[in-house]
Amino acid sequence: MTGVIDGFLSDLQLRRGASAHTMVNYRRDLEHLCEWLAPLGITSWDQVNRATVRRWIAWMHGEGYAPASIARKLSTLRSLFRYLLRESLVETTPMLLVPAPKGRKTLPSVLTIEEIERLLGAPDASTPLGIRDRCLFEVLYATGLRISELLGLTADQIDWTRRSIQVMGKGSKERIVLIGDLAIDALERYVHESRPRLERGADSGALFLSHLGTPLSVRGFHLVLQNHLAQAGIARHVTPHTLRHSFATHLLEGGADLRTVQELLGHASVSTTQVYTHVSEGYLRDVYARAHRGA
């Protein structure tokens, strides 16, 4: 069964350009399923039927798996059986009429404008690392990039004349992201003043460097973010994705339409972007309530 998993993942990477993160998650889900199937005497995928899948779902519920985790594992298995059918390795799929569990949707956490300003003002802009950190936050908030997209940037992806960035997103899909004045100013200062002082020997090509001169890692960014959140007096849980959520929400609150935000975020479907309309709805209700009280 593991040999089939290898073939499936190779096919997934070739056909959909799946990221390394997706590949790791898919492999983990399927290998865990194989471990669960072994005591049942199931040693090939064509032995997995609908009753087996339902039994697996019941077991996961009993073990306390979150609905979102169960849904993800079922999605992985559906993808595997689509591959098996296409390759004529099975005659039917057991996933028909197997619904995914419906979990409660949680709204993304969003920083207020005032909190964003405090975070942007936290780095010491008189030091190379402070200039870098201010630039990181400015660009992330101004563009809504995923953290992997931000840290994967190289200087040649930036079009200084058009004030835009050519981004390679999920599924190897390219998109153009616009940069505002404050972010472009922060980028120019970082590139000319800070980055040359952070370089150590051979240039890696990465735009954002650590204090050691190596490409800044996701873990490194998390440490930077947590340090400046503390300096800014922001005590609640904030991740790089919070800045992406804040970017999208503030755009909608400023009057941008959903399709525009979808394009800027790089969402394949507008349904993914629609979660931000619920966040903005809360903002609009506050505005209405204040205006109504003053009427």
Backbone as CSV, one residue per row, in Angstrom:
resi,resn,N_x,N_y,N_z,CA_x,CA_y,CA_z,C_x,C_y,C_z
1,MET,0.823,-1.218,0.000,0.000,0.000,0.000,0.855,1.264,0.000
2,THR,2.023,1.162,0.630,2.895,2.343,0.674,3.455,2.675,-0.704
3,GLY,3.656,1.655,-1.541,4.132,1.911,-2.900,3.121,2.705,-3.694
4,VAL,1.853,2.421,-3.491,0.794,3.181,-4.158,0.786,4.626,-3.675
5,ILE,1.027,4.819,-2.384,1.084,6.181,-1.836,2.188,6.981,-2.516
6,ASP,3.347,6.360,-2.711,4.456,7.043,-3.389,4.047,7.469,-4.798
7,GLY,3.389,6.565,-5.528,2.943,6.893,-6.883,1.913,8.003,-6.887
8,PHE,0.998,7.971,-5.934,-0.036,9.001,-5.819,0.579,10.371,-5.552
9,LEU,1.526,10.429,-4.639,2.143,11.712,-4.295,2.963,12.272,-5.457
10,SER,3.642,11.407,-6.187,4.392,11.853,-7.366,3.441,12.429,-8.408
11,ASP,2.320,11.745,-8.610,1.309,12.217,-9.549,0.727,13.548,-9.101
12,LEU,0.498,13.686,-7.798,-0.064,14.913,-7.239,0.862,16.099,-7.473
13,GLN,2.153,15.854,-7.311,3.127,16.925,-7.503,3.219,17.329,-8.969
14,LEU,3.174,16.347,-9.865,3.278,16.635,-11.293,2.024,17.316,-11.834
15,ARG,0.863,16.837,-11.425,-0.388,17.354,-11.974,-0.816,18.681,-11.365
16,ARG,-0.621,18.819,-10.040,-1.151,19.988,-9.346,-0.070,20.891,-8.763
17,GLY,1.178,20.488,-8.885,2.250,21.296,-8.311,2.107,21.455,-6.816
18,ALA,1.696,20.357,-6.133,1.454,20.410,-4.693,2.718,20.821,-3.942
19,SER,2.523,21.611,-2.889,3.658,22.084,-2.095,4.220,20.961,-1.244
20,ALA,5.434,21.158,-0.746,6.061,20.166,0.125,5.228,19.954,1.386
21,HIS,4.625,21.036,1.895,3.781,20.946,3.091,2.580,20.044,2.831
22,THR,1.933,20.219,1.670,0.779,19.383,1.314,1.190,17.924,1.184
23,MET,2.331,17.691,0.559,2.804,16.314,0.361,3.057,15.624,1.701
24,VAL,3.653,16.348,2.633,3.928,15.775,3.959,2.623,15.415,4.658
25,ASN,1.625,16.320,4.590,0.338,16.061,5.245,-0.384,14.870,4.619
26,TYR,-0.373,14.794,3.282,-1.034,13.684,2.599,-0.386,12.354,2.969
27,ARG,0.938,12.333,2.978,1.644,11.097,3.317,1.341,10.688,4.756
28,ARG,1.370,11.632,5.668,1.097,11.321,7.070,-0.316,10.754,7.234
29,ASP,-1.306,11.395,6.593,-2.688,10.913,6.708,-2.831,9.487,6.190
30,LEU,-2.238,9.212,5.048,-2.393,7.884,4.440,-1.607,6.810,5.183
31,GLU,-0.446,7.162,5.686,0.333,6.178,6.448,-0.345,5.853,7.772
32,HIS,-0.960,6.857,8.399,-1.714,6.603,9.625,-2.908,5.699,9.341
33,LEU,-3.554,5.914,8.192,-4.682,5.052,7.819,-4.203,3.616,7.597
34,CYS,-3.067,3.449,6.949,-2.521,2.101,6.730,-2.266,1.386,8.053
35,GLU,-1.773,2.122,9.043,-1.534,1.542,10.359,-2.853,1.098,10.993
36,TRP,-3.900,1.892,10.794,-5.207,1.553,11.359,-5.817,0.352,10.638
37,LEU,-5.556,0.233,9.324,-6.132,-0.862,8.526,-5.447,-2.208,8.778
38,ALA,-4.181,-2.171,9.151,-3.397,-3.415,9.278,-4.038,-4.449,10.202
39,PRO,-4.496,-4.063,11.416,-5.115,-5.076,12.290,-6.400,-5.662,11.724
40,LEU,-6.998,-5.000,10.738,-8.218,-5.504,10.114,-7.904,-6.490,8.995
41,GLY,-6.629,-6.700,8.739,-6.228,-7.617,7.683,-6.329,-7.027,6.288
42,ILE,-6.437,-5.710,6.190,-6.543,-5.026,4.887,-5.145,-4.647,4.431
43,THR,-4.739,-5.205,3.311,-3.361,-5.011,2.836,-3.288,-4.385,1.447
44,SER,-4.446,-4.061,0.841,-4.458,-3.382,-0.463,-5.643,-2.435,-0.507
45,TRP,-5.518,-1.402,-1.338,-6.538,-0.358,-1.367,-7.863,-0.853,-1.934
46,ASP,-7.839,-1.877,-2.775,-9.105,-2.369,-3.329,-9.926,-3.141,-2.292
47,GLN,-9.351,-3.396,-1.118,-10.093,-4.039,-0.042,-10.840,-3.025,0.830
48,VAL,-10.541,-1.745,0.643,-11.191,-0.698,1.437,-12.565,-0.414,0.837
49,ASN,-13.626,-0.624,1.630,-14.984,-0.352,1.150,-15.630,0.739,2.002
50,ARG,-16.885,1.053,1.683,-17.569,2.137,2.375,-17.722,1.840,3.864
51,ALA,-18.000,0.582,4.196,-18.143,0.213,5.612,-16.832,0.446,6.363
52,THR,-15.707,0.159,5.691,-14.395,0.383,6.308,-14.190,1.863,6.604
53,VAL,-14.531,2.690,5.621,-14.346,4.140,5.777,-15.229,4.668,6.910
54,ARG,-16.489,4.214,6.960,-17.396,4.675,8.013,-16.888,4.226,9.395
55,ARG,-16.329,3.030,9.450,-15.768,2.534,10.712,-14.575,3.389,11.134
56,TRP,-13.772,3.767,10.163,-12.615,4.636,10.423,-13.070,5.997,10.950
57,ILE,-14.120,6.552,10.325,-14.652,7.840,10.773,-15.146,7.744,12.213
58,ALA,-15.886,6.671,12.515,-16.403,6.475,13.877,-15.259,6.368,14.880
59,TRP,-14.192,5.671,14.487,-13.033,5.545,15.364,-12.401,6.908,15.632
60,MET,-12.253,7.737,14.583,-11.651,9.060,14.759,-12.507,9.928,15.676
61,HIS,-13.840,9.863,15.502,-14.721,10.600,16.406,-14.521,10.139,17.844
62,GLY,-14.420,8.825,18.036,-14.236,8.269,19.371,-12.917,8.671,20.001
63,GLU,-11.907,8.883,19.151,-10.591,9.298,19.640,-10.499,10.804,19.880
64,GLY,-11.568,11.517,19.549,-11.593,12.959,19.801,-10.965,13.814,18.720
65,TYR,-10.837,13.281,17.506,-10.307,14.088,16.406,-11.243,15.269,16.119
66,ALA,-10.673,16.413,15.823,-11.480,17.584,15.473,-12.156,17.359,14.123
67,PRO,-13.366,17.913,13.933,-14.052,17.764,12.644,-13.198,18.204,11.460
68,ALA,-12.424,19.274,11.640,-11.575,19.753,10.546,-10.498,18.732,10.194
69,SER,-9.948,18.052,11.201,-8.924,17.034,10.948,-9.519,15.834,10.218
70,ILE,-10.719,15.421,10.646,-11.386,14.301,9.980,-11.704,14.658,8.535
71,ALA,-12.190,15.870,8.325,-12.521,16.317,6.965,-11.284,16.310,6.078
72,ARG,-10.146,16.739,6.624,-8.912,16.773,5.837,-8.468,15.363,5.469
73,LYS,-8.552,14.435,6.415,-8.148,13.055,6.151,-9.058,12.412,5.099
74,LEU,-10.355,12.696,5.160,-11.278,12.161,4.158,-11.003,12.761,2.782
75,SER,-10.650,14.041,2.760,-10.313,14.691,1.492,-9.071,14.040,0.877
76,THR,-8.087,13.728,1.716,-6.888,13.042,1.246,-7.243,11.691,0.638
77,LEU,-8.121,10.949,1.328,-8.505,9.621,0.839,-9.300,9.718,-0.466
78,ARG,-10.146,10.734,-0.587,-10.887,10.941,-1.846,-9.920,11.184,-3.001
79,SER,-8.906,12.017,-2.748,-7.917,12.305,-3.783,-7.176,11.041,-4.187
80,LEU,-6.827,10.213,-3.201,-6.127,8.966,-3.497,-6.980,8.063,-4.385
81,PHE,-8.260,7.920,-4.064,-9.106,7.022,-4.854,-9.408,7.580,-6.244
82,ARG,-9.423,8.887,-6.399,-9.539,9.449,-7.754,-8.335,9.035,-8.594
83,TYR,-7.164,9.072,-7.970,-5.933,8.637,-8.644,-6.003,7.141,-8.975
84,LEU,-6.443,6.326,-8.014,-6.518,4.882,-8.229,-7.498,4.531,-9.356
85,LEU,-8.620,5.238,-9.411,-9.581,5.004,-10.500,-8.985,5.387,-11.840
86,ARG,-8.292,6.528,-11.872,-7.699,7.013,-13.123,-6.644,6.057,-13.638
87,GLU,-5.929,5.431,-12.700,-4.869,4.493,-13.072,-5.370,3.054,-13.195
88,SER,-6.694,2.865,-13.044,-7.330,1.531,-13.131,-6.774,0.558,-12.102
89,LEU,-6.417,1.090,-10.925,-5.911,0.251,-9.846,-7.046,-0.241,-8.944
90,VAL,-8.195,0.403,-9.041,-9.411,-0.071,-8.366,-10.566,0.102,-9.354
91,GLU,-11.668,-0.582,-9.088,-12.824,-0.506,-9.977,-13.872,0.486,-9.488
92,THR,-13.837,0.806,-8.206,-14.818,1.732,-7.642,-14.205,2.439,-6.451
93,THR,-14.852,3.518,-6.016,-14.366,4.255,-4.858,-15.323,4.067,-3.682
94,PRO,-14.797,3.891,-2.488,-15.658,3.751,-1.314,-16.118,5.106,-0.760
95,MET,-15.705,6.193,-1.416,-15.958,7.521,-0.865,-17.304,8.104,-1.275
96,LEU,-18.033,7.421,-2.176,-19.347,7.903,-2.557,-20.292,7.859,-1.361
97,LEU,-21.055,8.920,-1.194,-22.046,9.030,-0.115,-21.423,9.022,1.275
98,VAL,-20.125,9.333,1.341,-19.470,9.485,2.640,-19.287,10.979,2.888
99,PRO,-20.148,11.588,3.706,-20.071,13.036,3.901,-18.940,13.421,4.837
100,ALA,-18.390,14.586,4.619,-17.379,15.107,5.538,-18.085,15.698,6.747
101,PRO,-17.488,15.570,7.935,-18.115,16.149,9.137,-18.164,17.659,9.037
102,LYS,-19.245,18.226,9.502,-19.408,19.678,9.449,-18.972,20.279,10.777
103,GLY,-17.896,21.020,10.724,-17.420,21.671,11.940,-17.860,23.120,11.972
104,ARG,-17.786,23.724,13.129,-18.158,25.125,13.272,-17.060,25.992,12.668
105,LYS,-17.450,26.871,11.758,-16.462,27.757,11.139,-16.098,28.881,12.106
106,THR,-14.800,29.066,12.271,-14.338,30.149,13.120,-13.842,31.287,12.252
107,LEU,-14.171,32.498,12.666,-13.746,33.659,11.901,-12.267,33.925,12.158
108,PRO,-11.541,34.367,11.135,-10.121,34.650,11.319,-9.897,35.806,12.274
109,SER,-8.811,35.703,13.044,-8.444,36.783,13.954,-7.902,37.958,13.144
110,VAL,-8.261,39.164,13.551,-7.867,40.364,12.810,-7.370,41.426,13.783
111,LEU,-6.288,42.083,13.421,-5.795,43.208,14.207,-6.541,44.475,13.816
112,THR,-6.696,45.372,14.768,-7.287,46.669,14.465,-6.248,47.548,13.773
113,ILE,-6.701,48.624,13.167,-5.767,49.571,12.541,-4.785,50.098,13.577
114,GLU,-5.275,50.398,14.771,-4.414,50.937,15.830,-3.355,49.917,16.238
115,GLU,-3.730,48.634,16.307,-2.762,47.588,16.652,-1.725,47.414,15.547
116,ILE,-2.178,47.499,14.296,-1.243,47.423,13.164,-0.221,48.547,13.260
117,GLU,-0.664,49.745,13.558,0.250,50.889,13.646,1.252,50.704,14.776
118,ARG,0.790,50.145,15.894,1.705,49.884,17.013,2.735,48.828,16.647
119,LEU,2.310,47.787,15.932,3.244,46.738,15.519,4.269,47.284,14.532
120,LEU,3.815,48.081,13.571,4.733,48.651,12.586,5.739,49.600,13.232
121,GLY,5.339,50.225,14.322,6.227,51.171,14.991,7.138,50.539,16.015
122,ALA,6.971,49.230,16.269,7.757,48.568,17.315,9.233,48.382,16.965
123,PRO,9.605,47.977,15.733,11.034,47.761,15.431,11.849,49.049,15.528
124,ASP,13.097,48.924,15.963,14.029,50.051,16.040,14.613,50.294,14.651
125,ALA,14.117,51.304,13.970,14.500,51.560,12.579,15.885,52.187,12.451
126,SER,16.642,52.255,13.564,18.018,52.766,13.474,19.030,51.621,13.360
127,THR,18.545,50.378,13.363,19.423,49.210,13.274,19.072,48.396,12.020
128,PRO,20.030,47.630,11.503,19.751,46.813,10.314,18.597,45.827,10.523
129,LEU,18.560,45.182,11.694,17.488,44.226,11.952,16.154,44.929,12.147
130,GLY,16.190,46.103,12.757,14.958,46.870,12.930,14.384,47.315,11.596
131,ILE,15.274,47.746,10.679,14.837,48.136,9.337,14.230,46.935,8.619
132,ARG,14.889,45.773,8.766,14.360,44.552,8.148,12.989,44.194,8.703
133,ASP,12.872,44.238,10.033,11.613,43.832,10.659,10.468,44.755,10.279
134,ARG,10.742,46.060,10.242,9.706,47.009,9.818,9.293,46.714,8.385
135,CYS,10.261,46.393,7.539,9.980,46.067,6.142,9.135,44.796,6.038
136,LEU,9.466,43.769,6.819,8.703,42.525,6.820,7.234,42.788,7.125
137,PHE,6.986,43.553,8.182,5.604,43.813,8.594,4.866,44.696,7.582
138,GLU,5.567,45.700,7.066,4.948,46.597,6.082,4.517,45.819,4.840
139,VAL,5.423,44.976,4.332,5.132,44.234,3.102,4.044,43.188,3.341
140,LEU,4.123,42.498,4.463,3.131,41.456,4.755,1.732,42.054,4.887
141,TYR,1.632,43.161,5.599,0.322,43.794,5.795,-0.167,44.479,4.524
142,ALA,0.752,45.029,3.739,0.363,45.773,2.541,-0.017,44.877,1.376
143,THR,0.418,43.623,1.402,0.189,42.732,0.253,-0.692,41.527,0.569
144,GLY,-0.777,41.122,1.846,-1.539,39.934,2.188,-0.860,38.651,1.752
145,LEU,0.450,38.690,1.544,1.174,37.484,1.137,1.122,36.410,2.220
146,ARG,1.152,35.161,1.803,1.369,34.072,2.751,2.816,34.174,3.239
147,ILE,3.084,33.700,4.454,4.428,33.828,5.007,5.445,33.091,4.137
148,SER,5.055,31.954,3.560,5.974,31.209,2.694,6.295,32.013,1.437
149,GLU,5.294,32.750,0.934,5.509,33.586,-0.250,6.424,34.750,0.076
150,LEU,6.225,35.352,1.240,7.052,36.492,1.646,8.513,36.084,1.798
151,LEU,8.758,34.985,2.538,10.134,34.584,2.814,10.789,33.921,1.612
152,GLY,9.996,33.548,0.609,10.554,32.972,-0.608,10.891,34.006,-1.669
153,LEU,10.656,35.287,-1.365,10.898,36.335,-2.356,12.380,36.521,-2.656
154,THR,12.654,36.862,-3.907,13.982,37.319,-4.326,13.821,38.732,-4.875
155,ALA,14.922,39.455,-4.949,14.858,40.854,-5.371,14.312,41.011,-6.785
156,ASP,14.578,40.039,-7.668,14.136,40.194,-9.052,12.633,39.967,-9.228
157,GLN,11.933,39.600,-8.167,10.475,39.472,-8.254,9.782,40.817,-8.065
158,ILE,10.541,41.810,-7.647,9.966,43.128,-7.386,10.107,44.010,-8.623
159,ASP,8.999,44.572,-9.061,9.007,45.541,-10.152,8.909,46.924,-9.509
160,TRP,10.057,47.587,-9.394,10.100,48.857,-8.678,9.338,49.946,-9.421
161,THR,9.347,49.885,-10.738,8.662,50.903,-11.531,7.142,50.807,-11.376
162,ARG,6.633,49.594,-11.488,5.179,49.389,-11.384,4.723,49.178,-9.950
163,ARG,5.665,49.124,-9.027,5.363,48.929,-7.615,4.503,47.678,-7.409
164,SER,5.054,46.562,-7.822,4.339,45.300,-7.723,5.336,44.161,-7.482
165,ILE,4.801,43.007,-7.061,5.605,41.809,-6.841,4.992,40.663,-7.618
166,GLN,5.828,39.927,-8.326,5.373,38.726,-9.024,5.547,37.557,-8.059
167,VAL,4.420,36.967,-7.670,4.424,35.946,-6.622,4.075,34.582,-7.200
168,MET,4.811,33.562,-6.751,4.487,32.187,-7.083,3.746,31.594,-5.894
169,GLY,2.434,31.395,-6.048,1.611,30.945,-4.940,1.377,29.456,-4.938
170,LYS,0.280,29.046,-4.276,-0.062,27.629,-4.179,-0.313,27.042,-5.557
171,GLY,0.101,25.782,-5.724,-0.117,25.115,-7.000,0.688,25.731,-8.126
172,SER,1.792,26.417,-7.784,2.672,27.059,-8.783,1.912,28.065,-9.641
173,LYS,0.921,28.733,-9.052,0.157,29.750,-9.772,0.760,31.128,-9.521
174,GLU,1.039,31.827,-10.617,1.623,33.161,-10.503,0.533,34.210,-10.379
175,ARG,0.825,35.251,-9.613,-0.084,36.399,-9.548,0.742,37.656,-9.299
176,ILE,0.180,38.786,-9.640,0.835,40.072,-9.420,0.198,40.735,-8.213
177,VAL,1.029,41.134,-7.251,0.559,41.782,-6.035,1.079,43.212,-6.003
178,LEU,0.201,44.158,-5.745,0.575,45.566,-5.705,1.184,45.927,-4.357
179,ILE,2.071,46.942,-4.371,2.713,47.408,-3.139,2.400,48.893,-2.962
180,GLY,1.973,49.272,-1.761,1.686,50.673,-1.472,2.954,51.471,-1.218
181,ASP,2.783,52.788,-1.068,3.916,53.698,-0.908,4.759,53.377,0.331
182,LEU,4.091,53.144,1.472,4.835,52.896,2.703,5.648,51.612,2.609
183,ALA,5.055,50.579,2.000,5.755,49.301,1.865,6.918,49.413,0.885
184,ILE,6.729,50.133,-0.213,7.814,50.264,-1.186,8.955,51.084,-0.591
185,ASP,8.631,52.090,0.217,9.671,52.874,0.897,10.453,51.991,1.875
186,ALA,9.725,51.140,2.617,10.380,50.244,3.566,11.268,49.235,2.839
187,LEU,10.800,48.751,1.688,11.594,47.815,0.890,12.873,48.474,0.378
188,GLU,12.749,49.677,-0.144,13.920,50.382,-0.687,14.960,50.623,0.403
189,ARG,14.489,51.016,1.579,15.439,51.261,2.663,16.105,49.966,3.102
190,TYR,15.319,48.885,3.190,15.895,47.598,3.585,16.937,47.126,2.573
191,VAL,16.599,47.179,1.292,17.491,46.684,0.245,18.791,47.484,0.190
192,HIS,18.705,48.795,0.378,19.887,49.635,0.225,20.687,49.814,1.515
193,GLU,20.013,49.840,2.664,20.708,50.117,3.920,20.949,48.880,4.786
194,SER,19.961,48.018,4.865,20.019,46.924,5.829,20.555,45.623,5.247
195,ARG,20.020,45.196,4.122,20.393,43.897,3.582,21.894,43.766,3.325
196,PRO,22.569,44.778,2.752,24.017,44.648,2.527,24.793,44.410,3.823
197,ARG,24.282,44.913,4.951,24.964,44.752,6.231,24.660,43.397,6.879
198,LEU,23.608,42.715,6.376,23.271,41.396,6.904,23.918,40.267,6.104
199,GLU,24.386,40.577,4.891,24.993,39.554,4.037,26.272,39.014,4.678
200,ARG,26.470,37.728,4.527,27.699,37.081,5.022,28.222,36.191,3.900
201,GLY,29.235,36.647,3.194,29.814,35.845,2.125,28.916,35.779,0.908
202,ALA,28.755,34.558,0.359,27.998,34.377,-0.877,26.537,34.758,-0.673
203,ASP,25.984,35.454,-1.658,24.588,35.884,-1.614,23.679,34.701,-1.932
204,SER,22.749,34.396,-1.022,21.844,33.265,-1.219,20.750,33.559,-2.246
205,GLY,20.521,34.840,-2.513,19.461,35.223,-3.438,18.168,35.563,-2.739
206,ALA,18.003,35.081,-1.503,16.788,35.390,-0.747,16.740,36.874,-0.428
207,LEU,15.545,37.456,-0.496,15.408,38.877,-0.205,15.604,39.151,1.284
208,PHE,14.952,38.369,2.121,15.011,38.621,3.563,16.003,37.678,4.237
209,LEU,16.963,38.274,4.941,18.042,37.516,5.570,17.953,37.580,7.089
210,SER,18.488,36.539,7.722,18.567,36.508,9.181,19.806,37.279,9.628
211,HIS,20.004,37.356,10.950,21.186,38.049,11.471,22.465,37.307,11.124
212,LEU,22.340,36.028,10.707,23.505,35.236,10.305,23.794,35.353,8.808
213,GLY,22.948,36.067,8.093,23.129,36.209,6.651,22.481,35.112,5.840
214,THR,21.819,34.187,6.506,21.107,33.097,5.821,19.660,33.521,5.555
215,PRO,18.971,32.832,4.628,17.567,33.179,4.387,16.754,33.082,5.678
216,LEU,15.931,34.072,5.947,15.104,34.073,7.149,14.087,32.936,7.058
217,SER,14.007,32.106,8.099,13.101,30.961,8.109,11.747,31.361,8.684
218,VAL,10.761,30.479,8.508,9.434,30.725,9.081,9.536,30.799,10.599
219,ARG,10.293,29.890,11.183,10.471,29.927,12.637,11.136,31.227,13.072
220,GLY,12.121,31.665,12.300,12.787,32.924,12.610,11.815,34.093,12.565
221,PHE,10.916,34.086,11.565,9.933,35.161,11.467,8.991,35.131,12.667
222,HIS,8.570,33.944,13.087,7.683,33.831,14.245,8.335,34.456,15.481
223,LEU,9.626,34.198,15.678,10.329,34.765,16.829,10.388,36.288,16.736
224,VAL,10.648,36.786,15.534,10.672,38.236,15.305,9.307,38.837,15.620
225,LEU,8.260,38.203,15.108,6.900,38.710,15.307,6.537,38.736,16.790
226,GLN,6.798,37.636,17.504,6.432,37.572,18.920,7.186,38.620,19.737
227,ASN,8.431,38.870,19.390,9.234,39.871,20.091,8.623,41.265,19.934
228,HIS,8.228,41.611,18.715,7.692,42.948,18.474,6.247,43.084,18.943
229,LEU,5.500,41.981,18.971,4.150,42.037,19.546,4.240,42.414,21.023
230,ALA,5.221,41.821,21.719,5.414,42.146,23.140,5.798,43.613,23.307
231,GLN,6.688,44.111,22.441,7.100,45.513,22.512,5.928,46.447,22.238
232,ALA,5.015,46.002,21.354,3.861,46.834,20.987,2.719,46.717,21.993
233,GLY,2.877,45.835,22.981,1.836,45.683,23.986,0.608,44.952,23.484
234,ILE,0.787,44.097,22.477,-0.326,43.309,21.933,-0.231,41.913,22.530
235,ALA,-1.127,41.618,23.464,-1.010,40.391,24.245,-1.707,39.194,23.622
236,ARG,-2.632,39.404,22.697,-3.383,38.260,22.176,-2.588,37.484,21.130
237,HIS,-3.114,36.290,20.799,-2.418,35.387,19.879,-2.444,35.955,18.459
238,VAL,-1.263,36.145,17.895,-1.134,36.698,16.540,-0.137,35.853,15.766
239,THR,-0.478,35.495,14.544,0.400,34.725,13.667,0.620,35.527,12.380
240,PRO,1.557,35.089,11.529,1.700,35.764,10.232,0.390,35.797,9.446
241,HIS,-0.425,34.741,9.601,-1.693,34.706,8.878,-2.656,35.768,9.394
242,THR,-2.475,36.200,10.645,-3.322,37.260,11.186,-3.140,38.543,10.377
243,LEU,-1.906,38.812,9.964,-1.652,40.007,9.149,-2.299,39.866,7.774
244,ARG,-2.305,38.660,7.235,-2.982,38.402,5.959,-4.494,38.610,6.113
245,HIS,-5.053,38.085,7.218,-6.471,38.284,7.481,-6.788,39.770,7.648
246,SER,-5.907,40.485,8.345,-6.133,41.910,8.589,-6.106,42.687,7.275
247,PHE,-5.153,42.360,6.407,-5.053,42.979,5.079,-6.373,42.836,4.326
248,ALA,-6.901,41.605,4.269,-8.130,41.345,3.517,-9.326,42.059,4.129
249,THR,-9.447,41.984,5.440,-10.586,42.587,6.127,-10.581,44.099,5.982
250,HIS,-9.425,44.717,6.155,-9.345,46.175,6.054,-9.605,46.652,4.625
251,LEU,-9.222,45.843,3.626,-9.547,46.189,2.242,-11.055,46.221,2.030
252,LEU,-11.733,45.181,2.524,-13.195,45.121,2.364,-13.875,46.253,3.122
253,GLU,-13.359,46.555,4.300,-13.926,47.659,5.074,-13.703,48.997,4.375
254,GLY,-12.632,49.067,3.573,-12.350,50.289,2.825,-13.106,50.394,1.514
255,GLY,-13.889,49.372,1.166,-14.730,49.441,-0.026,-14.301,48.561,-1.178
256,ALA,-13.220,47.758,-1.004,-12.799,46.876,-2.099,-13.835,45.772,-2.306
257,ASP,-13.990,45.323,-3.562,-14.949,44.261,-3.831,-14.296,42.901,-3.597
258,LEU,-15.142,41.894,-3.418,-14.678,40.551,-3.038,-13.765,39.935,-4.088
259,ARG,-14.076,40.138,-5.365,-13.267,39.555,-6.442,-11.852,40.124,-6.440
260,THR,-11.735,41.421,-6.185,-10.412,42.046,-6.136,-9.585,41.450,-5.002
261,VAL,-10.202,41.305,-3.825,-9.504,40.734,-2.679,-9.118,39.288,-2.973
262,GLN,-10.003,38.555,-3.652,-9.702,37.171,-4.035,-8.437,37.110,-4.881
263,GLU,-8.336,37.991,-5.874,-7.162,38.006,-6.754,-5.898,38.355,-5.979
264,LEU,-5.995,39.344,-5.103,-4.811,39.769,-4.351,-4.327,38.696,-3.384
265,LEU,-5.267,37.940,-2.804,-4.894,36.882,-1.868,-4.434,35.618,-2.579
266,GLY,-4.805,35.475,-3.864,-4.435,34.271,-4.593,-5.325,33.093,-4.282
267,HIS,-6.583,33.362,-3.884,-7.530,32.278,-3.622,-8.047,31.717,-4.937
268,ALA,-8.100,30.399,-5.042,-8.606,29.767,-6.259,-10.106,29.968,-6.400
269,SER,-10.815,30.033,-5.276,-12.266,30.187,-5.302,-12.681,31.375,-4.446
270,VAL,-13.682,32.103,-4.906,-14.164,33.255,-4.140,-14.813,32.811,-2.842
271,SER,-15.265,31.545,-2.773,-15.885,31.048,-1.543,-14.896,31.074,-0.385
272,THR,-13.612,30.890,-0.689,-12.578,30.948,0.352,-12.459,32.360,0.904
273,THR,-12.635,33.341,0.033,-12.504,34.747,0.424,-13.721,35.240,1.189
274,GLN,-14.865,34.583,0.997,-16.115,35.080,1.578,-16.117,35.099,3.094
275,VAL,-15.220,34.328,3.731,-15.179,34.349,5.190,-14.912,35.759,5.698
276,TYR,-14.197,36.572,4.917,-13.867,37.924,5.357,-15.072,38.851,5.347
277,THR,-16.102,38.495,4.576,-17.302,39.329,4.577,-17.983,39.255,5.937
278,HIS,-17.856,38.121,6.631,-18.453,37.998,7.956,-17.685,38.847,8.969
279,VAL,-16.361,38.902,8.810,-15.562,39.759,9.685,-15.941,41.211,9.474
280,SER,-16.052,41.613,8.209,-16.386,42.995,7.895,-17.801,43.339,8.311
281,GLU,-18.678,42.345,8.318,-20.055,42.591,8.728,-20.094,43.104,10.165
282,GLY,-19.227,42.528,11.014,-19.165,42.995,12.393,-18.740,44.446,12.463
283,TYR,-17.793,44.819,11.619,-17.329,46.204,11.559,-18.462,47.127,11.115
284,LEU,-19.192,46.705,10.086,-20.292,47.526,9.571,-21.396,47.686,10.610
285,ARG,-21.646,46.644,11.386,-22.661,46.730,12.433,-22.254,47.759,13.493
286,ASP,-20.948,47.800,13.824,-20.463,48.781,14.788,-20.642,50.200,14.262
287,VAL,-20.302,50.386,12.973,-20.455,51.701,12.353,-21.919,52.104,12.362
288,TYR,-22.802,51.175,12.000,-24.240,51.482,11.974,-24.748,51.843,13.369
289,ALA,-24.289,51.067,14.375,-24.755,51.311,15.735,-24.340,52.690,16.224
290,ARG,-23.096,53.087,15.906,-22.624,54.418,16.340,-23.405,55.513,15.633
291,ALA,-23.637,55.333,14.334,-24.367,56.340,13.567,-25.819,56.425,14.017
292,HIS,-26.406,55.276,14.341,-27.807,55.231,14.738,-28.004,55.903,16.086
293,ARG,-27.046,55.719,16.996,-27.155,56.354,18.316,-27.055,57.859,18.199
294,GLY,-26.261,58.290,17.175,-26.074,59.736,17.042,-27.174,60.413,16.242
295,ALA,-28.078,59.587,15.659,-29.127,60.180,14.821,-30.192,60.857,15.668
